[in-house]
Amino acid sequence: MASLLPVATTVFAMVLSIQPVHIPGYTAVTPAFTLMAVYHWTIYRPDLLPAFAVFIIGTLQDLLIGGPPGVTALLLLLAYATILIHRRHFANRSFPFVWAGFTLLSCVAMLFLWALHSLLAAAILDCRGAVFRGVLTVAAFPVASFLLGRTQRALMGAG
Amino acid sequence: MLRLSPARRATLQRITFPLLVLASAMMIALGKSDQIGIEALRNRVMDAAAPTLEMVSRPAVLLDLAISRARDLIAVYQENAELAAENERLLVWQQAALRLASENAELRNLLKLAPEPAISYLTARIIASSGSVYVRNVIINAGRENGVVRGQAAITGDGLIGRVTEVGDRTARILLITDLNSRVPVIIEGSRRRAVLSGDNSDRPSLRNTEAGTAIRIGDRISTSGEGGIFPAGLPVGIVTAFEGELARVEPHAALSLVDYLRLVDYGRSDLLPGSLSLAQCGKRPDQSLGQPARR
């Protein structure tokens, strides 16, 4: 049962990211919770978060958002691959280091999304939304990491 | 889960991963052209996710309700006085509106104009928002089974919010007026000139395609023109608040980020009695459900 935890929490993160929150302007700058979950689990338990699950969750998020399908799936898969390759640098390090790694990933992810959406819309879209979203995502990461770490420890031992 | 040796697992991952990336890229390309297949899939996913979304978003609604109830309790006397005064003002307006409606009906009768269709409303709750800076839409918990039809306008008490674009069995998707793809034919109330309200993913859509020589001023009220039959005419949309060079920006009346419940406007069959005061049906009765029979 505990082996489903990474997939379950990532799905929950995805559902969380489409929740309507009554703060003016929140929709445009919703933190990328799914990215946080994928980052965390790929570093600590990549064996329990297969690429196929990442693809399905990304596709579901795309279909629920109503934007071009495949965008989030592609983003999460590329992030997954990138984290896997550099995993050993982050696996046994202290939190500030992990956070720094996530900051870098977020920046690249926001840039990638902006470029892809601009390409699909055939126009240069406003980048301010992407910047704010990146800032909020990075700021919200410690809380997400803490919660995910706690659940991981509680349900799977020191895995 | 198949029990594979680590080596086999690694090889499998190495093969499947590029395939998945390719599949994602293909979906992006296909999404641009094959609209129908993707739409059906999207509706299925929306319907399937609806129970989860409703459940997860409900605590937020209850929390909102609790907070506003607490706030109301604190300010109850003052608010009561303010509401009583507003009620008096609105009663005066209602009288004026009823008078105008009956005068309108008489004039239409004189001109032998076709009677206006009866309007009815369907209330629904927003259970998910797009959560993206590039897409502005919401999912509501009403679908085909509740009488939602593609193209219906979505409003709150304040003004127009958007329009139904996709309909599932139990859910539907509303494209907001701030979305990049939203185009609403509108009319500028002062000069009665037509324009198109175009969203660009910002909070303030702009007025485009104005007729030559249209003078737009800050403070001009914008409402739907009904052109093209996409939106019903006369729905309040917003106010011109700023100019970006030549481009006029409109602040929507409805606070899009604070909306919980919205109403879908449905035009039923034509009302046979012109004097049946369809304007009275436009009163703010939030739980009016679909199926209001036309007066015979």
Interface residues (C-beta under 8 A of the other chain):
Chain A: V15 L16 S17 I18 Q19 P20 V21 H22 I23 P24 G25 Y26 T27 A28 V29 T30 P50 A51 F52 V54 F55 G58 T59 L60 D62 L63 L64 I65 G66 G67 P68 P69 G70 V71 A73 L74 L77 L78 A81 L113 L116 H117 L120 A121 L125 D126 G129 A130 R133
Chain B: Q13 T16 F17 L20 V21 A23 S24 A25 M26 M27 I28 L30 G31 K32 I38 L41 R42 V45 M46 A49 T52 L53 V56 S57 A60 D64 I126 I127 A128 S129 S130 G131 S132 V133 Y134 V135 R136 N137 V138 I139 E166 R173 L180 D200 N201 S202 D203 A255 S257 L258 D260
